[in-house]
Amino acid sequence: MTSIESQTLRTGVCYYPEHWPESRWAEDAAHMRRLGLSVVRIGEFAWSRLESPDGELHLDWLERAIDTLQAAGLSIVLGTPTATPPAWLVNRHAGIYAVDEQGRTRGFGSRRHYCFSYLPYHADCARIVTALAKRFGKHPGIIAWQTDNEYGCHDTILSYSEAAIAGFQQWCRQRYTDIDALNTAWGNVFWSMEYTDFDEIGAPVGAVTETNPAHRMAYWRCASDAVVTFDRVQVDIIRAHSPGRDVLHNFMGNFVEFDHHALSRHLDVATWDNYPLGFLTRDGEDPDEQRRYLRTGTPDSSAFHHDLYRGCCGGRFWVMEQQPGPVNWAPYNPAPLDGMARLWAWEAFAHGAEVLSWFRWRQAPFAQEQMHTGLLLSNGEEDTAASEARQVADEIAKLDASELRLTTNRAQVAILFDYAGDRAQRIQQPDGRTYDPLQHVQQVYRACRELGLDVDIVSSDAELDLYSLVLLPNITIDDPVLAERLSHLDATIVLFPRSASRGVDMAIPDSLPPASLRKLIDVTVIRSETLPPEETLVARGAVASTITAWRERIRSELTPAGRFEDGWGFHYTQGRVHYINAIPDRPSIRVLLKSLCAEAGVAVTPMPEGVRTRRRGGLRFAFNVSDTSHSISDLFEEAAADRIVFGEEQLAPAGVTVWREA
């Protein structure tokens, strides 16, 4: 077996041999190779074809499929089928189903129909994964394993089943040991919510009004831990029977329902599923932006997630599913602009991806995803993205051997991202219904990218010593260890609103926010307010900043950089530490970051609307999702025509140009 690490920049596809006649498999495999594909994911939804109710295993067909793909020169990622337990299995377990917030059982008929806390299902998963790992663990065609599929898709992390509540009670026993300690930590004396036994604790739903934020935060932590525990069962089995192969999971976009950093600690590679147009029409809130980027996706949505997931597994990430055409699940499902499948592939590689895999090989003519396109039409003819997949493979061939193994450059700018911090802000944001903490982080990221900056998105326990500019947009939970580490950095550090504003159990720190971060800057938050979307405030100083959504009143001996009309200060600085005590709009964030980069010694290259750049090794990439062409040499002084590897000097809409830097 050849390590995937020595063969980076590979393209692949998701394939379902169980959907098609076996007589078709060899031709499909040969066709994949003609498109330059070299990695194929299979098996993640095939449980009903792998095991029958009497316990008999049916693995021969899967082995023939693996052998056929390998014989064509394809490397296989084998998925465990645990996202879709078959009907006969779930019918044996009355408690396997998740229950939603309204108390409705989420039953059979699609996928992800199980509760992570239902322990008997762990044994079923261990059985099928063990069978697969023993049979195929050392097969020379298998280079990696994918556990399950898209943990949490369809709102399936938080379950309110009997199993989930029993699991939560046990989690609380282990965490707090004594019921009085839990009552104190949660502040249950308020509204006479005190418990006398752990068995009295239910799920934080169904109450007359708002439930205790500490209870909700603990329930989220327990649910997140349950996902990690569930995944670890499979990972340990695979490692025991399939040494030397990568183990990975495919995460999702705009999804913060569990702690991906915690789960990634026992993976080799973080992968994710990238659907830029689906995310735009499902998650976008700006009508003008939706119209502008309807067929390309916004300039930074994919890039943000590439950088986020690259930070989960020590720099290793893949895109396991890449949108090739219209999808079937968003409110609106437009077709991509010609060239975008190619652009999305190169954008992933520019941000450090080892593998870019399209979803999927062939459009299915049956069941729920008939309207989801693939590289082939449902009748087997090539669809639009097939030619772009072939083009990407041809362009990879233009790189020399060293460039195929380029490592991702460490950026000068780091954004610390904390899943618990995001959850804490969602749990309690009084009257701030239009404020989304993930969108705030993405706006900070986007402002960086508009300045032409490469960005690393890392966890709060990552090594930070080599960064020049460290941004903390959602470190909501007070962490004295992090504060101590930050105090020793030789970097410009930027704190944003709500920093260290809650303890682990959601209580306001006794010393008031930003709690232990006052080791860095002498400010105290004494009031906060949330603003409706039609209300904007302007802080005036050397430059004016427009404020939306959230604002804090600060008590400090420090002189703010600006003031609002009512006298509240804005933007406090002590040495190289900055506290931004309100949520600026993106243009204001961009102006602010430009000045902070100057202080940090980070060079900026402001980008036109819709144009982005990224470095990887000695290569520089430029991408254009605007409707206007741009001259590369006008934007980048070093982009001489004789150094262009592929692409054009005139960067057209949906264009990609790559050149070797001097």
Buried (B, 14 or more C-beta within 10 A) or exposed (E): EEEBEEBBBBBBBBBBBBBBEEEBBEEBBBBBBEBBBBBBBBBBBBBBBBBEEEEEBEBEBBEEBBBBBBEBEBBBBBBBBBBBBBEEBBEEBEBBBBBBEEEEEBEBEEBBBBBBBBBEBBEBBBBBBBBBBBBBBBBEBBBBBBBBBBBBBEEBBBBBBBBBBBBBBEBBBEBBEEBEEBBBBBBBEEEEBBBEEBEEBBBBBEEEEEBBBBBBBBBBBBBBBBBBBBBBBBBBBBBEBBEEBBBBBBBBBBBBBBBBBBBBEBBBBBBBBBBBBBBBBBBBEEEEEBEBBBBBBBBBBBBBBBBBBBBBBBBBBBBBBBBBBBBEBBEEBBEBBBBBBBBBBBBBBBBBBBBBBBBBBBBBEEEEBEEBBBBBBBEEEBBBBBBBBBBBBEBBEEBEEEBBBBEBBEBBBBBBBBBBBBBBBBBBBEEBEBBBBBBBBBBBBBBBBBBBBBBBBBBBEBEBEEBBBBBBBBBBBBBEEBBEBBEEBEBBBBBBBBBBBBBBBBBEBEEBBBBBBBBBBBBBBEEBBBBEEEEEBEBEBEBEBBBBBBBBBBEBEBEBBBBBEEEBBBBBBBEBBBBBBBBBBBEBBBBBBBEBBEEBEBEBEEBBEBBBBBBBBBBBBBBBBBBEEBEBBEBBEEBBEEBBBBBBBBBBBBBBBBBBEE
